[in-house]
Amino acid sequence: MSDPYANLAAEDAALQARIADAMDARCLDPAQVAIRQEYLGDLTLPKGAFAVELGSGTGHVTKDLMTLAGAEQALGIEPSPVMVERANQHFADEPNLSFRIGDAKQTDLADASVDLVLMHTLLCHVPGPEDAVKEAWRVLKPGGILAICDGDYDTATAQIADFDPLNQTIRFMINQNVTNLWVMRQISGMLADLGFDLGRRRGHSYVAEGDAAYFMTVIDRGADRMAETGVLFPETAAALKTEAQKRLKADTFFGFMSYVSQIARKP
Ligand SMILES: C[S@@+](CC[C@H](N)C(=O)[O-])C[C@H]1O[C@@H](n2cnc3c(N)ncnc32)[C@H](O)[C@@H]1O
């Protein structure tokens, strides 16, 4: 299966809605908010700054451009109409926050018109990520900032012991839903080649807490996909989902992934 996030608009409405629910769960998870706070919270933007998120999904991270990074106006650009509609519903009351359909590689924004471009968990889904980075270069003002954050997907795990079968749901989910697992290990070279000045690169640990809402969506979707593709019988996939729920109740569930952020500036 090709990564459905790479062309969400082409997926059926039920899958898009399931993905939108998972995005909402992840965005609202306090440990995920803390990651965004860590790398967006110390950016310095000019007064009245205009910021754009490419691949804005259900919109929560675009709002961070104002609340965490201090932009006055923020725009989210996203190819899936289902996501854009969900984002517009969430933030109908925010006059300085808007969303529209578009592609990170061809935004139709004017040259040198943006103070901050953000790509949060976008580039791992984009074949040819350098084209999106070139577009960011084009639309950024001189001195403008590009902030990129994505999972370091090889670190994602729910494993609590040797040969723990629950972990296969995570690995399968990543195998089926991520185009480039290594993008954050490659991005600094790509940015430097394109002429960006590199700023801070940081690692951010994510440990699922409480009801592990986001990790449970990953396990459920991974197990379902294993059944759909014939890797497991449906009963076995269901048993793995039950295992995850039982671990949660017994306080033995563990879910972890590293994220990496990279700040860069257009000279
Ligand atoms: C994992 S989601 C992240 C959404 C949001 N940034 C967040 O963190 O909640 C990735 C998003 O990128 C979008 N996307 C994929 N390819 C894209 C492209 N070429 N241009 C813009 N967005 C794209 C997908 O439709 C999806 O909504």
The ligand as a Gaussian input file, in Angstrom:
#p B3LYP/6-31G(d) Opt

LIG

0 1
 C        0.408000      13.648000       9.347000
 S       -0.569000      14.896000       8.680000
 C       -0.051000      16.284000       9.648000
 C       -1.086000      17.375000       9.709000
 C       -0.688000      18.517000      10.641000
 N        0.521000      19.150000      10.221000
 C       -0.557000      17.989000      12.053000
 O        0.574000      17.828000      12.520000
 O       -1.583000      17.711000      12.662000
 C        0.166000      15.234000       7.113000
 C       -0.681000      16.157000       6.254000
 O        0.064000      16.559000       5.100000
 C       -0.830000      16.597000       4.016000
 N       -0.055000      16.507000       2.761000
 C        0.409000      15.408000       2.141000
 N        1.039000      15.749000       0.991000
 C        0.979000      17.100000       0.898000
 C        1.438000      18.047000      -0.042000
 N        2.089000      17.690000      -1.159000
 N        1.196000      19.351000       0.188000
 C        0.557000      19.747000       1.305000
 N        0.086000      18.885000       2.237000
 C        0.290000      17.579000       2.035000
 C       -1.765000      15.436000       4.240000
 O       -2.962000      15.576000       3.503000
 C       -1.946000      15.502000       5.749000
 O       -3.044000      16.278000       6.116000

